Structures are given as structure tokens and as C-alpha cells.
């Protein structure tokens, strides 16, 4: 594998690592509808502001979200909504595969 391909796959792995926590996926789902500030989002998902900030920084480092300063307020927005579509697609495929396996076992 050449260096460029290696870097590309490394970035993809980092994206999947950022998606490897249910709270971060939930936060992405909230961000798909509108931008949120960290205090609003923390209250909405029911976690401390510092915990929300840590999750958001991981999502931002992976390139899945971006932030914009508005005075003293920082709003986060989703820039890669396709990751939620990918998750829904994978979830559907997995469920269908499991249904087929159960059908075979029941026969």
C-alpha cells in the first residue's frame, strides 16, 4: 500500500473510532437537524457540559462536525450527514441478514 492510500485508510479508521460511542452517534443525530451549542446539546442528551465537549472534540477531530463562533457562543454543526445514512443502511442490512438466519433455523 502506498503512503497516500495508507493515510486515506488511517483517516477512515479515525472516523470509525469517533463513531464507536453511542453518545457520539446520538449527538450526530441531534446535529443533523440544526446547529447546537455545547451547553444546549449537553442538556438535551443529559450529560455534563465537559463530557459533551469532549465528545464534540472527538467528532470534530474526525472531520464529522465543524464549529462556528458567534461572539462567545460556539455552535456545532454536522458536515457529514452521510455517516448517519451509512449507519442506517448497515443496521438494515444486519437486521435482514439476522432475520434470514432465523428463518433458516426455524425451517
Sine and cosine of phi, psi and omega as CSV:
sin_phi,cos_phi,sin_psi,cos_psi,sin_omega,cos_omega
0.00,0.00,0.73,-0.68,0.01,-1.00
-0.98,0.22,0.18,-0.98,-0.09,-1.00
-0.89,0.45,-0.63,0.78,0.00,-1.00
-0.91,0.41,-0.70,0.72,0.04,-1.00
-0.90,0.43,-0.65,0.76,0.01,-1.00
-0.87,0.49,-0.70,0.71,0.02,-1.00
-0.90,0.43,-0.64,0.77,0.01,-1.00
-0.87,0.49,-0.72,0.70,0.00,-1.00
-0.95,0.33,-0.50,0.87,0.09,-1.00
-0.90,0.44,-0.69,0.72,0.04,-1.00
-0.89,0.45,-0.63,0.78,0.05,-1.00
-0.90,0.43,-0.68,0.74,0.03,-1.00
-0.88,0.48,-0.65,0.76,0.03,-1.00
-0.90,0.44,-0.61,0.80,0.05,-1.00
-0.89,0.45,-0.72,0.70,0.00,-1.00
-0.92,0.40,-0.55,0.83,0.08,-1.00
-0.89,0.46,-0.65,0.76,0.02,-1.00
-0.91,0.42,-0.48,0.88,0.00,-1.00
-1.00,0.08,-0.03,1.00,-0.13,-0.99
-0.99,0.11,0.32,0.95,0.04,-1.00
-0.75,-0.67,0.79,-0.62,-0.04,-1.00
-0.84,0.55,-0.60,0.80,-0.02,-1.00
-0.91,0.42,-0.61,0.79,0.01,-1.00
-0.93,0.38,-0.61,0.79,0.05,-1.00
-0.91,0.41,-0.65,0.76,0.04,-1.00
-0.88,0.48,-0.67,0.74,0.02,-1.00
-0.90,0.44,-0.66,0.76,0.06,-1.00
-0.87,0.49,-0.65,0.76,0.01,-1.00
-0.88,0.47,-0.63,0.77,0.06,-1.00
-0.92,0.39,-0.64,0.77,-0.05,-1.00
-0.95,0.31,-0.24,0.97,-0.01,-1.00
-0.93,0.37,-0.41,0.91,-0.06,-1.00
-1.00,0.01,-0.52,0.85,-0.04,-1.00
-0.16,-0.99,0.30,-0.95,0.11,-0.99
-0.94,0.35,0.51,-0.86,0.03,-1.00
-0.73,-0.69,0.56,-0.83,0.19,-0.98
-1.00,0.06,0.34,-0.94,-0.09,-1.00
-0.88,0.48,-0.61,0.79,-0.02,-1.00
-0.92,0.40,-0.67,0.75,0.05,-1.00
-0.89,0.45,-0.74,0.68,-0.06,-1.00
-0.91,0.42,-0.66,0.75,0.03,-1.00
-0.86,0.50,-0.71,0.70,0.01,-1.00
-0.90,0.43,-0.66,0.75,-0.02,-1.00
-0.89,0.45,-0.67,0.74,-0.05,-1.00
-1.00,-0.03,-0.14,0.99,0.10,-0.99
0.99,0.17,0.63,0.78,0.04,-1.00
-0.74,-0.67,0.25,-0.97,0.03,-1.00
-0.92,0.40,0.51,-0.86,0.00,-1.00
-0.85,0.53,-0.63,0.78,0.00,-1.00
-0.91,0.42,-0.59,0.81,0.02,-1.00
-0.94,0.35,-0.70,0.72,0.04,-1.00
-0.87,0.50,-0.68,0.74,0.00,-1.00
-0.87,0.49,-0.66,0.75,0.02,-1.00
-0.90,0.44,-0.71,0.70,0.04,-1.00
-0.87,0.49,-0.70,0.71,-0.01,-1.00
-0.90,0.44,-0.60,0.80,0.01,-1.00
-0.92,0.40,-0.57,0.82,0.05,-1.00
-0.93,0.36,-0.65,0.76,0.04,-1.00
-0.91,0.41,-0.61,0.79,0.02,-1.00
-0.93,0.36,-0.67,0.74,0.02,-1.00
-0.88,0.48,-0.52,0.85,0.03,-1.00
-0.99,0.16,-0.16,0.99,0.03,-1.00
1.00,0.06,0.19,0.98,-0.05,-1.00
-0.99,0.11,-0.45,0.90,0.04,-1.00
-0.75,-0.66,0.23,-0.97,0.08,-1.00
-0.69,-0.72,0.28,-0.96,0.04,-1.00
-0.80,-0.60,0.38,-0.93,0.02,-1.00
-0.64,-0.77,0.78,-0.63,0.02,-1.00
-1.00,0.07,0.72,-0.69,0.07,-1.00
-0.79,-0.61,1.00,0.04,-0.11,-0.99
0.94,0.34,-0.85,-0.52,0.04,-1.00
-1.00,-0.03,-0.13,0.99,-0.02,-1.00
-1.00,-0.01,0.69,-0.73,0.09,-1.00
-0.91,-0.42,0.85,-0.53,0.03,-1.00
-0.96,-0.27,0.65,-0.76,0.03,-1.00
-0.96,-0.28,0.60,-0.80,0.03,-1.00
-0.66,-0.75,0.49,-0.87,0.02,-1.00
-0.98,0.21,0.77,-0.64,0.04,-1.00
-0.93,-0.37,-0.18,0.98,-0.03,-1.00
-0.77,-0.63,0.92,0.38,-0.03,-1.00
-0.89,0.45,-0.32,0.95,0.00,-1.00
-0.89,0.45,-0.38,0.93,0.03,-1.00
-0.92,0.40,-0.54,0.84,0.05,-1.00
-0.95,0.32,-0.60,0.80,0.07,-1.00
-0.91,0.41,-0.65,0.76,0.04,-1.00
-0.89,0.47,-0.68,0.73,0.01,-1.00
-0.89,0.45,-0.68,0.74,0.02,-1.00
-0.90,0.43,-0.66,0.75,0.04,-1.00
-0.88,0.47,-0.75,0.66,0.00,-1.00
-0.89,0.46,-0.68,0.74,0.01,-1.00
-0.87,0.50,-0.70,0.71,0.03,-1.00
-0.89,0.46,-0.68,0.73,0.00,-1.00
-0.91,0.42,-0.66,0.75,0.00,-1.00
-0.91,0.42,-0.71,0.71,0.01,-1.00
-0.88,0.47,-0.67,0.74,0.02,-1.00
-0.89,0.45,-0.68,0.73,0.03,-1.00
-0.88,0.47,-0.68,0.74,0.01,-1.00
-0.92,0.39,-0.61,0.79,0.05,-1.00
-0.88,0.47,-0.69,0.72,0.00,-1.00
-0.89,0.46,-0.67,0.75,0.02,-1.00
-0.90,0.44,-0.64,0.77,0.04,-1.00
-0.91,0.41,-0.65,0.76,0.02,-1.00
-0.87,0.49,-0.66,0.75,0.01,-1.00
-0.90,0.43,-0.66,0.75,0.01,-1.00
-0.92,0.40,-0.54,0.84,-0.03,-1.00
-0.98,0.21,-0.32,0.95,-0.03,-1.00
-0.97,0.26,0.00,0.00,0.00,0.00
